[in-house]
Amino acid sequence: MGGKVGGLSHKIYAETLGMKVSGGQKVKEGTVLTREGDQWKPGLNVRGRMHLSAACEGEVYFTQKRSRQGKRSSYIHIRPLEAVKAA
């Protein structure tokens, strides 16, 4: 028996991973931003480690930082709705 992972086949399961939103997109609190990705790190108003989700309503934006070893890391941030309306 086998061939199923969480009720999905391996091919379909692989397609459900990764980035779920894009930059500039408006999201509500609790919206899933990524699934099982270690290439993105949580920034401002973002919760989680592997599955990142929005901690407040707002607009998504990305930044990149370089570590001392020269490795680049992408951070996902949420600009709160109040700040978006004021701008």
NORVEN-V938358 format. One record per residue. RES is the residue in one small letter. SS is DSSP state (alpha for helix, beta for strand, coil for the rest). PHI is phi in degrees with one decimal (NA if undefined). PSI is psi in whole degrees, -180 to 180 (none if undefined). Layout:
RES;SS;PHI;PSI
RES;SS;PHI;PSI
//
This chain:
m;coil;NA;151
g;coil;150.8;-164
g;coil;90.2;4
k;coil;-123.7;140
v;beta;-127.8;110
g;coil;60.5;31
g;coil;85.7;2
l;beta;-122.8;152
s;coil;-73.8;164
h;alpha;-61.8;-39
k;alpha;-64.3;-46
i;alpha;-69.9;-38
y;alpha;-62.0;-41
a;alpha;-64.5;-31
e;alpha;-74.2;-18
t;coil;-87.4;-6
l;coil;-85.5;165
g;beta;102.5;-160
m;beta;-74.8;134
k;coil;-108.7;-16
v;coil;-132.4;165
s;coil;-120.8;168
g;coil;-63.7;139
g;coil;86.8;-7
q;coil;-79.6;140
k;beta;-85.6;135
v;beta;-130.5;157
k;coil;-98.1;166
e;coil;-62.1;134
g;coil;90.1;-4
t;coil;-65.2;135
v;beta;-75.1;126
l;beta;-96.2;-43
t;beta;-141.6;160
r;beta;-127.8;124
e;coil;48.6;57
g;coil;-128.2;124
d;coil;-94.6;3
q;coil;-86.7;-10
w;beta;-115.6;141
k;beta;-117.8;150
p;beta;-72.6;136
g;coil;-112.3;-143
l;coil;-67.7;134
n;coil;59.6;33
v;beta;-127.0;136
r;beta;-111.5;154
g;coil;107.7;176
r;coil;-123.0;-62
m;coil;-92.4;-43
h;coil;-102.0;106
l;beta;-90.6;138
s;beta;-137.7;159
a;beta;-77.2;135
a;coil;-93.2;-12
c;coil;-154.4;169
e;coil;-76.4;144
g;beta;165.3;-158
e;beta;-113.7;138
v;beta;-83.5;137
y;beta;-146.4;159
f;beta;-119.9;150
t;beta;-136.4;162
q;beta;-125.6;141
k;beta;-128.8;151
r;beta;-108.6;133
s;coil;-81.0;176
r;coil;-64.7;-27
q;coil;-84.4;-3
g;coil;93.6;1
k;coil;-78.1;134
r;beta;-89.1;140
s;beta;-127.3;135
s;beta;-96.2;130
y;beta;-112.4;139
i;beta;-104.3;129
h;beta;-124.8;158
i;beta;-120.0;121
r;beta;-84.8;118
p;beta;-57.4;154
l;alpha;-59.5;-37
e;alpha;-62.5;-40
a;alpha;-70.6;-33
v;alpha;-68.8;-41
k;alpha;-67.3;-35
a;alpha;-71.1;-29
a;coil;-80.5;none
//
